Amino acid sequence: MGNVFIVLTPLIHGIVKLAGLTPQTIEIEPGTLMNIWVPKEIVTKYDGKIVYVPPTKPAVLLLHSFAMDGIFTWFLQVLALTREYSVYVPDFLFFGGSITDRNERSASFQAEFVAKGLKKLRVENVTLVGLSYGGMVGFKIAQLYPNLVKSMVMSATVTELTESISLDSYKRLGLSSWSDLLMPSTVEGLKRMFSVGFHKLPWLPDFFYRNILETMFSNRKERNELLDCSVVPDTDVTSDPDYSQAIHMLWGDDDKIFDLDLANTMKIRLGEKATLDWIKDAGHLVPLEKPFTYNKRLKSILECVTKDQ
């Protein structure tokens, strides 16, 4: 029984492969490697070497939360999207198989990492879908590489994780740092993380949580550093960037970390290019908690984005 999660991992990977994706390891630069799931049809061989061809369908980039790696965050969306879209699911640095020997830990560095990976894969533009930490990195990608990102779908995230936003969350959730919540070391701590992430946490046996702790929380030192670098002093944030892209905000109505009031404030600050919709009885990890509703709304947004091209 204790090996259930170890069995679950290849099962999910196998299902995703049947849906048309394959994992690739790309050298971004010496010492920096990206693990990313890509459409099988873009991978070819020439003179015995792997060569990537541009996607044949509209490209969708799925950026994961801090709670899990890319494919565990998004596999239910992958299954819904691969027929009509070329789907790319990277692991951020220090998640999954992605690693670097550089010392940078900022969201901007993660954004640079993802953009360079997509360039090596010959992806010219994407619709970016970001959840929580993935949304923060996604906003940086859109800001730094505006020609790469044609539109965004953002869930449970902020443009910048400021000190004031963090302190408000700490107060409501009884935290002293984001690591208290997002880097659990016990079953009880992991249960707390997921109870905060969900509107209603389904019952799971303790051995399931133990296996998640054993398999999903490596690189602890580096991930704690990522969290520390994610919080930006209020004095360093003068105003929201003027994004060139349309921004579709899709929230759970019971997000305990970034609630709907914060989402509404952010929508107003982002201006006319932003829309806000929410899903009833869903929390911070809305794509995992309400996958069918989320997928329906996401596909509707993607269809509109494709028509507008």
N, C-alpha and C positions, 0 to 999 in steps of 0.2 A: 504493500500500500504506500510506503514511503517514497516509492519511485514514480508516483502517478504523474508528477509534473515533468519528470525526465521523459516519460512516455508521451505526455501531452505535447511537448515541444516538437518532436519529429512528426507527430500527427498533424499539427497545425501547419508546419512547413510543407508537409506532403500535400495537404489540401490547397495551399497557396500555389504550389507548383502545378497542380492539376488545373488551377484557375488561369495559368499562363505566365506566372512570374518565375524568375530564377535568381538565386543570390549570386552577387559578384563582389569580388574584393578589388578595389581600385587604389593604386598608389597615387595619392594627390601630390605628394612630394616625398623625397626620402625621409623616412621616419613617421610619415602620416598615411594611414590606410583607412579607407572607407568601406564599410560593408553596406551594400545597398541591394534591394530587390528590384529587378527591372523586367520589362516584358521580354519573353524568350525570343521573340522575333527580331529584336534589335541586336542580338548577339550572333556574330558569324566568325568564321576563321579564315585567315588568309596567310599563306605560307607558314602554317602551323601556329600562328599567333591569333589571339582573340582580337576582333575588330568590332566596333560598335557602329551601327547605322542609325540615322535619325528616326524618331518614332513615326509610325504611319497613321496614328490616330491622335486626337488632341491629348496633350500630356497633362497629367495630374500628379502633383507632388504632395505626398502625405507626410507631415512632420509630427513626430510623436511627443507625448507628454513625458514628464520626468519619472513617472511611476513605472514605466515599462519601456522596452525597446520598440523599434518601429513596427515589426510585423505583429507583435502581441497587441499593440495599441490598435492597429488598423486592419487586422485580417478580415473582419466582418465587412469592412468597407471595400477591401480589395475584391472580395467575392462578388460584390454588387456592381463594381465599376469596370472590370477588365474587358468585358465584351465590347464596350463602346469607347473606352479610353486606354491610353498607354499610361500605366500606373507605375510610379517610382516611389519606393519606400526606403529612405536611408536610415541608418542608425547614426545618431549624433556621436561625436567624440566621447569615448569612455562608456558607450552603450553598445550592446551587441559585440560585433567584431571590430568596431571603429576605434582607432588608437592614434596617438601622436606623441612624439618626444619633445614637442614644443611646450613652453610654459604658459601660453595664453589660455585664458579660461572664459573670456567674455562671450556674450551672445553674438557680437560682431564677428568674432573669430569663428564661431560655429557657422554663421552665415557665409563667410568666405569659404569655409570648408565645403559646404553644400554646393555653393555656386561653382566652385572649381570642379567638383565631382560631376555635376551636370554638364559642364563644358566638355569634359573628357568623354562623356556619354553622347555628345553631339545633340544635346537638347537645347533648343534655342529659346523657347518660351513655355511657361507652364501656368496652370491655375494652381495656386498654392493653398493647401488645406492644413491649418495648424491648430493643434490642441494644446492649451496651457503653455508649457515651456516651448513647445513647437511653434506656437503662435508668436511668442516673443522673438524667437529666432527668425520666423517668417516675416515679421514686420521689418527686421533688419535687412533681410534679403531684398525685400521690396524697395526699401530705402536706398540701399547700396547698389543694387543691380536692377534698376527700373525696367530695362529692356527685357530682362529674363522673366519677370512676373507680370502677367497680363491682368490677373484679378486674384482676389483672395477670399477664402472662406475661413473665418476665424471663430473658434469656440473656446470659452473659458480662459481668456487670456487678457493681456494688457499690452499697450504699445511699449511701455517702459515699466519695469517693476521698481517703482520708487520706494524710498524709505517710508514715506507717509502711508502708501498703500500697504506695504509690508507690516508696519506697526499696527495698522488698523486690523489686519488679518490676525496678527499675533494675539492682539487683545481679545478678539472674538473667539479664537480657537485655543487660547491658552498656551501659546508657544513663546519661546525666546528666540528662535531662529527657524528658517525654513527646513534646516536639516532635522530639527526635532520631529517634523511631520514626514518628510520625504526620504529620509535615510534611516528607516527603522532597523533595529537589530534584534528585535524579539517578535514572537507571534502576536503579542498584544499590541505592539507598536504598528505592525503591518495591518492588523485589523482596524486600528484607529485611522490609519492613512486611508484605507478603502471606505470606512464609514463616513469620513469627511468627503471623500470623492463621489460617493453615491447618494442619491436621494433615499434609497432603501437598500441596505446591504443584504444580498442573499446569503443564506446560511451556507457555509463551507466548512468541512472538517479541518481540524488543526494541522493534519499532515499536509494538506494542500498549501496552507500558509507557510509551513516550514520549508517546503520545497521551493516556493517562490523566493524565500529568503536566501536559500542555498544557490539558486540558479540565476537570479535577476539583479543581485546587488553586489556585483564585483566593482573594482576600481573605486572603493569608498573614499579614499583620500581625494582623488581627482574630482569626484562628483560633489563632495562637500565644497571644494574650491569653486566649482561651477556655480553652486548655489550662492556662495559668498559674493562672487563677481556679478551675479544677476541683479543684485539690489543696487540701484543707482541713487546717489544723493539727490534730493529734491533740487538743490542749487545747480546741479548739472543738467537739469531738464528745463529748457527755456520755453519750448512750445512743441506741439505735435508736428512731426514732419508733414509736409504737404504731399501726400501720396498721390501718384498719378493713376493708381489703379482703383477700380471699384472694390469696396470692402463689404462683404456679406457676413454679418455677425449672427451666429447660430448658437444659442445658449440653452442650458438647462434652467428651468425656472427656480430650482432649489440649489443653485451653485453656492456652496458654503464658503468658498474661497474668494471668488470674484462674482459678487451677486449681481442681480439685474439692475440695481440702482447704479452700481459702478459701470455696468455695460451701457446703460442709458446715458450716463455722463460722458463716456468715451465716444458713443455715437454722435452726440451733439458736438463734441470737440473735433471729430473727424469730418463733420460737415455733410454736404449733400451726397457725396459718393458712398456714404455708409448706410446700410440698412440693418435692422435688428429684428430677429425672429427668435422665438423660444419654444422649447418643448416641455410640455407639462409633466410633472412628477419625475424630473430628471435632475441629476446633480452635476458636479464638475466634470466627471468622466462620461459625458452624455453620449458619445459614440458607442461606448461599451455597454452603458445601461439601457439605452433605448435605440438599438442598432437599426431596427426596421423603420422607425419613424425618422431617425437621423438620416438614413440612407435615402429615403424618399425625398426629404427636403434638400439634401445635398445634390441628388441627381437632377432635381428641378432647377436648382441654381446653375449647375454645370450645363444643362441644356440651354438656358438663357445666355450664358457666357459664350457658348459655342455659336449660337445664332447671331450674336452681336459682332462676331469677328468679321 
